[in-house]
Amino acid sequence: MSLRDDIQKEIAVAMKAGDKLKLSAVRMLLSAVKYKEVDARRPLTDEEVHQVVGTLVRQRLDSIEQFKQGQRADLAQKEEAELAVLKAYLPPQLSAGELREIVKQAAARIGAAAMKDMGRLMKELMPAVKGKADGKLVNDIVKEVLGG
């Protein structure tokens, strides 16, 4: 069963349970997936659905930050609740320690030792950690490992 099918079933479960917040978040996710499918003119793969979820997660994180700066704790809480629902649809994320080890191994493999090698190292890393780690975290750890 595909991730998209799981999302559709989750809508029915949330409806039956009367969980309005989860229902709203899952409907928003399904809507985003459908928009992407219309753009692609084909059903999305699970990896592509994970990318859509990742985009929505990043949007929620940005919104939370903006709402907190604007002293809107009520809206920030709503976004945080949606974020918790969305994160359930992401693959397990790598910890900072695991990611640091992967970065060190990739740096040794391609001989990256200075900041000038950052582009090559990122190019090597991103396909391996795509969907499993936030790009900003990867970037920060690469800078740390390369001494930037």
Legacy VTK file of the C-alpha trace (Angstrom):
# vtk DataFile Version 3.0
C-alpha trace
ASCII
DATASET POLYDATA
POINTS 148 float
0.000 0.000 0.000
1.334 3.435 -0.919
1.842 6.337 1.421
-0.894 8.219 -0.418
-3.340 5.406 0.377
-2.295 5.562 4.035
-3.036 9.296 4.052
-6.504 8.710 2.595
-7.252 6.034 5.198
-6.028 8.361 7.944
-8.660 10.898 6.863
-11.411 8.335 7.477
-9.920 7.395 10.858
-9.712 11.050 11.931
-13.308 11.648 10.802
-14.593 8.687 12.804
-12.588 9.751 15.856
-13.803 13.345 15.564
-10.214 14.634 15.642
-10.685 17.933 13.820
-7.062 19.044 14.058
-5.678 15.804 12.626
-8.404 15.742 9.984
-7.521 19.271 8.915
-3.785 18.529 8.743
-4.199 15.261 6.834
-6.650 16.826 4.380
-4.167 19.640 3.766
-1.454 17.032 3.128
-3.631 15.064 0.710
-4.523 18.278 -1.094
-0.832 19.160 -1.498
-0.137 15.646 -2.804
-2.983 15.918 -5.315
-1.720 19.315 -6.554
1.707 17.788 -7.083
0.166 14.850 -8.953
-1.713 17.221 -11.248
1.549 19.068 -11.967
3.379 15.789 -12.630
0.416 14.304 -14.550
0.935 10.963 -12.798
0.612 9.432 -9.336
3.480 10.322 -6.994
5.915 7.767 -5.641
6.310 7.409 -1.882
9.599 9.318 -2.099
7.866 12.206 -3.851
5.108 12.185 -1.217
7.846 12.383 1.436
9.193 15.459 -0.374
5.739 17.061 -0.236
5.515 16.281 3.481
8.999 17.746 3.983
7.942 20.938 2.241
4.863 21.233 4.451
6.976 20.587 7.562
9.398 23.361 6.592
6.441 25.705 5.994
5.053 24.888 9.436
8.426 25.502 11.096
8.694 28.874 9.365
5.124 29.776 10.345
5.754 28.828 13.974
8.786 31.099 14.059
6.853 33.975 12.474
3.877 33.568 14.813
6.132 33.511 17.874
7.842 36.702 16.716
4.435 38.266 16.195
3.291 37.303 19.707
0.597 34.948 18.328
1.024 31.939 20.605
-2.435 30.601 19.694
-1.561 30.306 16.004
1.904 28.949 16.820
0.318 26.166 18.900
-2.013 25.241 16.045
0.945 25.042 13.642
2.917 22.932 16.140
0.014 20.483 16.401
-0.161 20.232 12.592
3.616 19.761 12.522
3.334 16.777 14.874
0.747 15.171 12.573
2.867 15.782 9.460
6.075 14.416 10.992
4.372 11.029 11.321
4.500 10.758 7.509
8.244 11.407 7.230
10.817 8.612 7.223
12.841 8.317 10.454
15.262 11.226 10.701
18.984 10.795 11.307
20.324 12.116 14.598
23.057 14.755 14.558
25.596 12.134 15.673
24.647 9.696 12.920
24.726 12.489 10.369
28.138 13.663 11.593
29.520 10.133 11.052
28.073 9.979 7.523
29.612 13.388 6.730
33.027 12.324 8.057
32.942 9.095 6.021
31.932 10.943 2.851
34.628 13.580 3.426
37.271 10.867 3.807
35.967 9.020 0.734
36.237 12.042 -1.583
39.209 13.660 0.151
37.390 16.801 1.293
39.427 18.673 3.904
38.670 22.385 3.533
35.728 24.698 2.970
36.562 24.864 -0.736
35.451 21.203 -0.942
32.031 21.928 0.561
30.185 21.858 -2.771
31.631 18.485 -3.737
30.887 17.060 -0.301
27.295 18.323 -0.311
26.812 16.861 -3.798
28.055 13.521 -2.489
25.953 13.628 0.694
22.544 14.907 -0.312
21.408 11.873 -2.333
22.356 9.616 0.604
20.528 11.644 3.282
17.660 13.015 1.208
14.483 12.869 3.268
16.359 11.540 6.291
17.905 14.823 7.424
17.147 18.512 7.136
19.322 20.237 4.536
20.210 23.053 6.941
21.430 20.552 9.545
23.507 18.769 6.886
24.969 22.106 5.811
25.847 23.063 9.404
27.522 19.722 10.103
29.486 19.848 6.842
30.776 23.304 7.807
31.704 21.994 11.252
33.553 18.963 9.835
35.390 21.030 7.228
36.382 23.605 9.813
34.196 26.437 8.577
LINES 1 149
148 0 1 2 3 4 5 6 7 8 9 10 11 12 13 14 15 16 17 18 19 20 21 22 23 24 25 26 27 28 29 30 31 32 33 34 35 36 37 38 39 40 41 42 43 44 45 46 47 48 49 50 51 52 53 54 55 56 57 58 59 60 61 62 63 64 65 66 67 68 69 70 71 72 73 74 75 76 77 78 79 80 81 82 83 84 85 86 87 88 89 90 91 92 93 94 95 96 97 98 99 100 101 102 103 104 105 106 107 108 109 110 111 112 113 114 115 116 117 118 119 120 121 122 123 124 125 126 127 128 129 130 131 132 133 134 135 136 137 138 139 140 141 142 143 144 145 146 147
